[in-house]
């Protein structure tokens, strides 16, 4: 989920509520993903990968490096030491790996190649050593915004600094709801949990790379009082249904004598 979704929530919500101050954040990337952000063809599940992803293409890879650098910069904004993990495939070439490593290091990150998929734990030793080294380096952890900041200002800050947007475009109903929430002290300590696709820095999953000249559209603000979350929704995205008060998994069990699973149907 990269630095725009998972990391941003961990940084500004999880760490704030837990008191954690991480020393290092590992940004995992693949040569294939960077080629896609460089303008590579669309990948469709169940269909063989286009040839561009299975052969050396330094030009395509170079175009996609800006996306990785953007995520590195977001991590550095938090004061946490970034480590780029190149999750290597057998189709990656030495020149491609060298290009990614050079870009990561020039952006201020440590970098390690990991072949754990092929070599198990031994293939991740370089990554482990690099993470340990980063952990031993001082960090200057800081939040993106103070709790006193109102929700519309928070969304603006996240959109500009984390996503790279020029600003935020509010649906009239969503903005009216946000204004109402800002006036009620009950919501002052609610966490801001952005709802956005993880497939792009923008709200549009088809937009790759690091786009410029765009605004983040907010269509609604969802309220989850139990968790104390305010969730601004960007663009069109399906929401995961919540678990009911009596979820079906409670009825599932295994008969230890027969090994038969019960309660599935």
C-alpha positions, 0 to 999 in steps of 0.5 A: 500500500506504499507511502500514500496509504498504509504508511501515512495511516501508520505515521499519523494515526497508529504512531500517534495513538500508540506512542511508537516512534519508528527508526526505519520504514522499508519500501518494497519495490519491484522492477516490474512495478516501476516499469508500469509506473513508467508507462508500461502496459496494463497488467490483467490477472489471469493473462500472461505478463506483457513482454516489457515486464520480462525483459530488460527495458532501462528506458521504461524503468527510468521513467517509473523511478520518479514514483519510487522517489516520491514515496521515499520523500514521503517517508523522509518527511516523517523523519524516519529512515527509508530503506528500499527493498528491491524484491528481485525476480529472475527476469530482473537484470543487473543493469536494472537493479543497479539503476534502481539502487542508484536512484534510491540512494540518490534520493536519500534511502538505503537500498538492498536486493532481496531474493527471499522468494528463491533463496529463503532467509539467505536471500534476505540477509542483505535486507536484514543487515541494511535495516539493522544499520538504519535502525542504529541511525538517529531519526527525527520522527515528526507528524504531518499535522497537529491534532488541533488541525481541522479535518479540511486542513488535514486532508489538504495537507495529506493531498499536497504533501503525500499524494502530490496534488495541487489541492482538494476539490470538495463535493458540496455535501461532503464539505458541508458535513466537514464544516459541521464536524469541525464545529463539534468538539466531540470530533476533535480527537478523531483520527483522519483515515483517508479512503483512496485507491492504493493503485495510484498516488491519485484517486484514479487507479489507472493514473500511474507515475507521479502526475502533476496538475490535479486536485483530489476530489472528496465525495463524502466523509464517513464517521465511525464513532466506535473507532473514532475515525473520520474517513474522507472518501476520494473518488470512486472506491468500493468499501470493505463491509464491516464484520457483524456483531455475530460473524459467521466464523464463530459457528465454524469449528473442527471436530478433533476426533474426525477432522471434519469441519463444521459450521461452514454451511 
